[in-house]
Amino acid sequence: MRLTILGSGSPEAYIRRASSGYLLEIGEDKILFDCGGGVFDNLVRSGRLPSDITHLFFTHLHTDHMMDYARLVHAAWDEGAPPLKVWGPKPIARQTELLFGKDGVLSPDLVARTELEPSKQVWVARGGALPRPWPAPEVTEISPGFSFEGNGWSLQSCEVPHAQPAFDCMAFSVTAGDKKFVYSGDAGICPALSELQSDADFLVHWCYRLSSDDVHPAISQFSPTPEDIAKSAQASGVKRLLISHFRIHMDSEEGHASARQEMADHFDGPSGIAEDLEVYTI
């Protein structure tokens, strides 16, 4: 497995970090977890094309985890790719229809590209056939506990506490051969995630605050610190830990130093802070 960090940030507009997006490559499959703002550009910067993505899984539907969804689908369609396969919690099917349906917000663009003669001839010149169909992602709505069998890999999921009851929130694990990757999504520490990440070779866990941050109890309840995450990973037998989803105020030299020290104090394996476009072999 090869992991590329396409977005390690938060909803905040920030030149250093795109919002959430993680690309896992296994054989010929390129599996994207979440597709927040800026992830599309980092996908292209990493040397891939939108049409390269074979699977897209959403942990939840906060915009910083799916804002570039429409752009990814549209660009892959414009390359002539087959419909993108998408899995995510409700209401991802309705959101997709509202984007790409006949009365969707992108319908004026799609009418122009598929019905105007100059656009049709551009499409034909690029090797396309007429009539040109509209983008039609193959969307499957899923709930926590969903599992999937890929080509040489398997995916499991669990519910994690984050934004309920607004929508379901999930973590995912992927196993290929004897290696296991876990992505927490946006998650508070919970027994289900502790079980999912058990003996993982690589854990990417969201970290939205530092231990020194003064936050409301409603935030602290579901937003673990680097120390909390490190202790959880250690107890679960995780081998390597990467924290992500860093906010702007956390990206100071002092913020990094404190986060790294807490992880080193409470987690025995290699640990670090995710950065956009980093690549890891698992």
C-alpha positions in Angstrom: 0.0 0.0 0.0 1.1 3.5 -0.7 -0.5 6.5 1.0 -0.4 10.1 -0.3 -1.6 12.9 1.8 -3.7 15.1 -0.4 -5.2 17.3 2.3 -4.1 17.5 6.0 -5.9 20.6 7.0 -9.3 21.9 8.3 -12.1 24.0 6.9 -9.9 27.1 7.4 -8.6 28.7 4.2 -4.9 28.0 4.4 -2.1 28.0 1.7 -0.1 25.3 3.5 -2.9 22.7 3.9 -5.8 21.5 1.8 -8.8 20.1 3.6 -9.2 16.4 4.2 -8.1 13.9 1.5 -6.1 10.7 1.6 -5.1 8.6 -1.4 -4.4 4.9 -0.9 -2.9 2.9 -3.8 -3.2 -0.9 -3.9 -2.2 -2.6 -7.1 -4.2 -0.9 -9.9 -6.7 0.6 -7.4 -6.5 4.2 -6.4 -8.8 4.7 -3.4 -9.6 8.2 -2.2 -10.8 8.9 1.3 -12.7 12.2 1.5 -12.3 15.0 -1.0 -12.2 18.4 0.7 -11.3 21.8 -0.7 -7.9 21.8 -2.3 -7.7 18.0 -2.6 -8.3 18.1 -6.4 -5.4 20.4 -7.0 -3.1 18.3 -4.8 -4.2 15.2 -6.7 -3.0 16.8 -9.9 0.2 18.2 -8.2 0.9 14.6 -7.1 1.1 13.5 -10.8 -2.3 11.8 -11.0 -5.3 12.5 -13.1 -8.9 12.7 -11.8 -9.7 9.8 -14.0 -7.2 7.7 -12.1 -9.4 7.5 -9.0 -11.2 4.1 -8.9 -13.0 4.3 -5.5 -14.1 7.3 -3.4 -15.2 6.8 0.2 -16.6 9.6 2.4 -16.2 9.3 6.2 -18.9 12.0 6.6 -20.3 15.0 4.7 -18.9 18.1 6.3 -17.9 20.3 3.5 -14.2 20.2 4.3 -14.4 16.5 3.5 -16.4 16.8 0.2 -16.1 20.3 -1.2 -14.0 19.1 -4.2 -16.3 16.1 -5.0 -18.1 17.9 -7.8 -14.9 19.1 -9.3 -13.4 15.6 -9.2 -16.5 14.0 -10.8 -16.7 16.7 -13.5 -13.0 16.6 -14.4 -12.9 12.8 -14.6 -16.0 12.8 -16.8 -14.4 15.4 -19.0 -11.5 13.0 -19.5 -13.9 10.3 -20.7 -13.5 8.2 -17.6 -16.1 5.6 -16.6 -18.5 6.7 -13.9 -16.8 7.2 -10.6 -17.7 4.7 -7.9 -18.7 6.5 -4.7 -19.6 5.3 -1.2 -20.7 7.6 1.6 -23.4 8.2 4.2 -26.8 9.8 3.5 -27.6 12.1 1.8 -24.7 11.7 -0.6 -27.1 10.3 -3.3 -29.3 13.4 -3.0 -26.3 15.7 -3.0 -25.0 14.0 -6.2 -28.4 14.4 -7.9 -28.6 18.1 -6.9 -25.2 18.6 -8.5 -25.4 16.5 -11.7 -29.1 15.8 -12.2 -31.2 17.3 -15.0 -32.3 20.1 -12.7 -29.0 20.2 -10.7 -26.9 23.2 -10.1 -24.4 22.2 -12.8 -27.1 21.5 -15.4 -26.5 24.7 -17.4 -22.9 23.8 -17.8 -23.7 20.2 -18.8 -26.4 21.3 -21.3 -23.8 23.6 -22.9 -21.2 20.9 -23.1 -23.4 18.2 -24.4 -25.9 20.1 -26.7 -24.1 23.1 -28.2 -22.6 22.1 -31.6 -19.1 23.7 -31.0 -18.8 21.8 -27.7 -20.0 18.5 -29.3 -17.3 18.9 -32.0 -14.6 19.6 -29.4 -15.7 16.4 -27.7 -15.6 14.4 -30.9 -12.2 15.8 -31.8 -10.9 14.5 -28.5 -12.1 11.0 -29.3 -15.5 11.1 -27.7 -18.7 9.7 -29.2 -22.2 11.4 -29.5 -24.6 11.7 -27.9 -22.4 12.6 -24.9 -23.9 11.4 -21.6 -23.9 13.5 -18.4 -21.7 12.6 -15.4 -23.4 9.8 -13.5 -21.4 8.7 -10.4 -22.3 5.3 -9.2 -23.3 6.2 -5.6 -23.8 3.7 -2.8 -25.1 5.1 0.5 -23.6 3.3 3.5 -23.9 3.2 7.2 -21.4 2.4 10.0 -20.5 -1.2 9.9 -20.3 -1.2 6.1 -17.7 -3.5 4.6 -16.3 -3.9 1.1 -14.1 -6.4 -0.8 -11.8 -4.9 -3.3 -9.2 -6.5 -5.6 -6.7 -7.9 -3.1 -8.0 -5.6 -0.3 -10.8 -5.4 2.1 -12.4 -2.4 3.9 -14.2 -2.2 7.2 -15.9 0.7 8.9 -17.2 1.8 12.3 -19.2 4.7 13.7 -17.2 7.5 15.4 -18.6 10.4 17.5 -18.3 13.7 15.7 -21.4 15.4 14.2 -24.3 13.2 15.1 -27.3 13.4 14.6 -26.7 15.7 11.7 -25.2 12.8 9.7 -23.4 9.5 10.2 -19.6 9.7 10.8 -17.3 6.8 10.1 -13.7 5.6 10.3 -12.3 3.1 7.8 -9.7 0.4 7.9 -8.2 -1.2 4.8 -6.3 -4.5 4.9 -4.2 -5.8 2.0 -2.0 -8.8 2.6 -0.6 -8.6 6.1 -0.8 -4.8 6.2 -3.6 -2.7 7.8 -4.3 1.0 7.3 -6.8 3.0 9.4 -8.2 6.5 8.8 -10.2 7.8 11.7 -12.2 10.5 9.8 -13.1 13.2 12.3 -13.4 11.1 15.5 -13.5 11.2 19.2 -11.9 8.4 21.1 -14.4 5.5 21.3 -14.4 1.7 21.8 -15.4 1.0 18.2 -12.5 3.0 16.8 -10.1 1.4 19.3 -11.2 -2.0 18.0 -11.0 -1.0 14.3 -7.4 0.4 14.7 -6.3 -2.7 16.7 -2.8 -3.8 15.5 -2.9 -1.3 12.6 0.4 -0.8 10.7 -0.5 2.8 10.0 -3.1 5.1 11.6 -4.1 8.5 10.4 -6.0 10.2 13.2 -7.6 13.7 13.1 -6.2 16.2 15.6 -8.2 19.4 15.8 -6.7 20.9 18.9 -3.6 21.0 21.1 -3.6 20.2 24.8 -2.9 23.9 25.5 -6.1 25.1 23.7 -8.8 26.5 25.8 -12.0 25.0 24.3 -15.6 24.6 25.2 -16.5 21.2 26.8 -18.6 20.4 23.7 -15.5 20.5 21.6 -13.1 18.7 24.0 -15.5 15.8 24.4 -15.1 14.7 20.8 -11.8 16.3 19.8 -8.8 14.4 21.3 -5.4 16.0 21.9 -2.1 14.5 20.6 -1.7 12.9 24.0 -5.2 11.3 23.9 -4.6 10.0 20.4 -1.1 8.7 21.3 -2.5 6.8 24.3 -5.3 5.3 22.3 -2.9 4.2 19.5 -0.5 2.7 22.0 -3.3 0.7 23.8 -4.5 -0.6 20.4 -1.1 -1.9 19.3 -0.8 0.6 16.4 2.7 0.5 14.8 2.9 3.9 13.2 0.8 7.1 14.0 0.2 10.2 11.9 -2.0 13.0 13.2 -3.7 15.3 10.7 -6.4 17.9 10.2 -4.2 20.6 11.7 -5.6 24.1 12.1 -3.7 27.3 11.3 -3.0 28.2 15.0 -1.6 24.7 15.6 1.1 25.1 12.9 3.6 27.1 14.9 6.9 25.8 15.9 5.7 25.5 19.5 2.5 23.7 18.4 4.4 21.1 16.5 7.0 20.7 19.3 4.3 20.1 21.9 2.4 17.7 19.7 5.5 15.7 18.8 6.6 15.5 22.4 3.2 14.2 23.6 3.2 11.5 21.0 6.8 10.5 21.9 5.8 10.4 25.5 2.8 8.1 25.1 3.4 6.2 21.9 6.3 3.8 21.3 6.3 3.7 17.5 7.1 6.2 14.9 4.8 9.2 14.9 4.5 12.5 13.1 2.3 15.3 11.8 0.9 14.9 8.3 1.9 17.4 5.6 0.3 17.8 2.2 1.8 15.7 -0.6 3.8 13.4 1.7 4.0 9.8 0.6 4.3 6.8 2.8 4.7 3.1 2.1 2.7 0.8 4.3 
